[in-house]
Amino acid sequence: MKAPLLLRTEGWTGRGIGLLLGASAVLGQAPFHFWPITLVSLACLFGRLQWAAEADRPGRRGFSAAMWWAVGYFAAGTFWVGSAFIERGPEFIPIMPFMVAGLGLVLAFFWGLAGAFFARAKLSGVLAVLGFTAAFTLAELLRGHVFGGFPWNLPGYIFEAGSRPSQIARWIGAYGLSALVLMIAAALGQAVFWREKRWPLALTVLPILSLYGIGHVRLSG
C-alpha cells in the first residue's frame, strides 16, 4: 500500500516533504515562537516514522524521514552562520550555502539515528509516544554534548523564555521541557494519523494546560 503524500518517506518527493516540514518547524523558535507550528510539524514526523515502521526496510526509511526533516530544521535554523562568510568578503559568499547545509547535515545525523531506531522498534499506542520521546530526547542530549556540543534550537526553546509555559524549566531544565514537547507532538501525531483518539488528545491538551497553569502560579508568586 502506497503511503499518503504527507507521510511518504521514499524518493525525492518524500525527502522534499521532510525538508519543508522541518524548515517550517523553525517558526516555533525565536523570534517568532509560533510553537503550534512546531508541534504540528513534529506530529507529522511521528506519523511518517510510524508509516516507515510498517513498510519494508524500516530502519533505512526511518533514518531518511528523520534525517531530511532535521536537515530542513537545522539548515533553516542556522542560516545566520552564513553572515560570517558575507563579512569575510564577496569571495567567500559562494561557499556559504554549502557550509550552512553542511552544518545542518551534521546536526541532523543525530536525528537520523533516532528515527532509524524508532522505526525499527515498531512500537504502537502509548509505547510509540514514549519511544519517540525517548529516542529524540537522547538524540538532543547527544547533539548538545558530543564533540563539545551545539544545543541550538532545542524543542523546548519554542516557549519564549519568561513565558508561562517556560517556567517548568526551573525544575526539569531545557532537556526536560524538550522531552515534554516531543511527547505532546507524538501524542498529537497519534491522534491525527491513527485510530486511537481519546487518550492521545488528552496527552496533547492536558500537558499544555498544565504548563500554562504551573507557569501562571509561579509568575503570580
C-alpha positions in Angstrom: 0.0 0.0 0.0 1.4 3.4 -1.0 1.8 5.9 1.7 -0.3 9.1 1.7 1.6 12.0 0.3 2.2 13.7 3.6 3.6 10.5 5.2 5.6 9.4 2.2 9.3 8.9 3.1 10.7 7.3 -0.1 12.1 9.1 -3.1 12.8 12.8 -3.7 9.2 13.6 -3.1 9.4 12.2 0.5 12.7 14.0 1.1 11.3 17.3 -0.1 8.3 16.9 2.1 10.6 16.2 5.0 12.7 19.3 4.3 9.7 21.5 4.1 8.2 20.2 7.3 11.5 20.6 9.2 12.0 24.1 7.8 8.5 25.1 8.9 9.2 23.9 12.4 11.7 26.8 12.9 8.8 29.2 13.1 8.3 27.9 16.6 11.7 29.2 17.6 12.8 32.8 18.3 11.9 35.4 17.3 8.6 34.1 16.2 7.6 31.5 18.8 4.7 30.2 16.8 5.0 27.0 18.8 1.9 25.2 17.5 3.6 25.0 14.1 6.5 23.1 15.6 4.2 20.7 17.3 2.3 20.0 14.1 5.5 19.5 12.2 6.8 17.1 14.8 3.5 15.3 14.8 3.9 14.8 11.0 7.4 13.4 11.6 5.9 11.0 14.1 3.3 9.9 11.5 6.0 9.5 8.8 8.1 7.3 11.1 5.2 5.2 12.2 4.4 4.6 8.5 8.0 3.8 7.8 7.9 1.2 10.6 5.2 -0.6 8.8 7.0 -0.7 5.5 9.9 -2.7 4.3 13.4 -1.6 5.5 12.0 0.4 8.4 15.4 1.4 9.7 16.5 2.9 6.4 13.2 4.6 5.9 13.2 5.9 9.4 16.7 7.3 9.1 15.7 9.1 5.9 12.5 10.5 7.3 14.1 11.9 10.4 17.3 13.0 8.7 15.6 15.1 6.0 13.2 16.6 8.5 16.2 17.6 10.6 18.2 18.9 7.7 15.4 21.3 6.9 15.1 22.3 10.5 18.7 22.9 11.3 19.6 24.4 8.0 16.8 26.9 8.3 17.7 27.5 12.0 21.4 28.1 11.5 21.2 30.4 8.4 22.8 33.1 10.5 26.1 31.3 10.3 26.3 32.5 6.7 26.7 36.1 7.8 30.3 35.2 8.9 31.1 34.4 5.2 29.4 37.6 4.0 31.5 39.6 6.4 34.7 38.0 5.2 34.2 39.3 1.7 32.5 38.6 -1.6 34.9 35.8 -2.5 33.5 33.7 0.5 29.8 34.1 -0.4 29.7 31.2 -2.9 30.7 28.7 -0.3 28.2 30.0 2.3 25.3 27.8 1.2 27.4 24.6 1.3 28.7 25.4 4.8 25.2 26.1 6.2 23.9 23.0 4.5 26.8 21.0 5.8 26.2 22.2 9.4 22.6 21.2 9.0 23.6 17.7 7.8 26.0 17.2 10.8 23.3 18.2 13.3 20.6 16.2 11.5 22.7 13.0 11.7 21.7 12.6 15.4 18.0 12.8 14.5 18.5 10.3 11.6 19.9 7.7 14.1 16.9 8.3 16.4 14.5 7.9 13.5 16.1 4.6 12.4 16.0 3.3 15.9 12.4 4.3 16.5 11.2 2.9 13.2 12.9 -0.4 13.7 11.4 -0.8 17.2 7.9 -0.9 15.5 6.1 0.4 18.6 2.4 1.3 18.8 0.0 3.1 21.1 1.4 4.6 24.3 4.7 2.8 23.7 5.1 4.6 20.4 4.6 8.0 22.0 7.1 7.2 24.8 9.6 5.6 22.4 9.5 8.7 20.1 10.0 10.9 23.1 12.9 8.8 24.5 14.7 8.4 21.1 14.7 12.1 20.1 15.4 13.4 23.6 18.5 11.1 23.6 19.4 12.5 20.2 19.2 16.0 21.5 21.3 15.2 24.5 24.0 13.7 22.3 23.8 16.6 19.9 24.3 19.0 22.8 27.3 17.3 24.3 29.2 15.2 21.7 32.4 16.9 20.5 31.7 19.9 22.6 28.0 20.0 21.5 25.8 22.5 19.8 22.4 22.6 21.6 20.9 25.1 19.2 17.1 25.3 18.8 16.2 22.6 21.3 12.5 21.7 21.0 11.9 23.2 24.5 13.0 26.6 23.2 9.7 27.0 21.3 8.3 28.5 24.5 9.7 32.0 24.9 11.9 32.5 27.9 10.0 34.0 30.8 6.6 33.0 29.4 4.2 30.8 31.4 4.9 27.5 29.7 8.7 28.0 30.0 8.6 28.3 33.8 8.7 24.5 34.4 12.2 24.5 33.0 13.1 25.8 36.5 12.7 22.2 37.7 13.2 20.0 34.6 15.6 22.0 32.6 15.7 22.7 28.9 16.1 19.0 28.0 13.2 18.0 30.2 11.0 20.7 28.6 12.2 19.4 25.2 11.1 15.9 26.1 7.7 17.2 27.1 7.4 19.0 23.7 8.3 15.8 21.9 5.8 13.8 23.9 3.0 16.3 23.2 3.8 16.3 19.5 3.9 12.5 19.3 0.5 12.2 21.1 -0.8 14.7 18.6 0.5 12.6 15.8 -1.1 9.5 17.3 -4.4 11.3 17.4 -4.3 12.7 13.9 -2.8 9.7 11.9 -4.1 6.7 13.8 -7.4 5.4 15.0 -6.9 6.0 18.7 -8.2 9.4 19.6 -9.2 9.9 23.3 -6.0 9.3 25.2 -3.7 10.9 22.6 -5.8 14.0 22.6 -5.8 14.1 26.4 -2.0 13.6 26.3 -1.8 16.5 24.0 -4.1 19.0 25.7 -3.5 18.3 29.4 0.3 18.9 29.4 -0.2 22.2 27.6 -2.8 23.4 30.0 -0.6 22.2 32.9 2.4 24.2 31.5 0.3 27.4 31.4 -1.2 26.6 34.8 2.1 26.0 36.6 3.7 29.0 34.9 0.8 31.2 35.9 1.1 30.2 39.6 4.9 30.6 39.6 4.8 34.1 37.9 2.0 35.2 40.3 4.1 34.2 43.3 
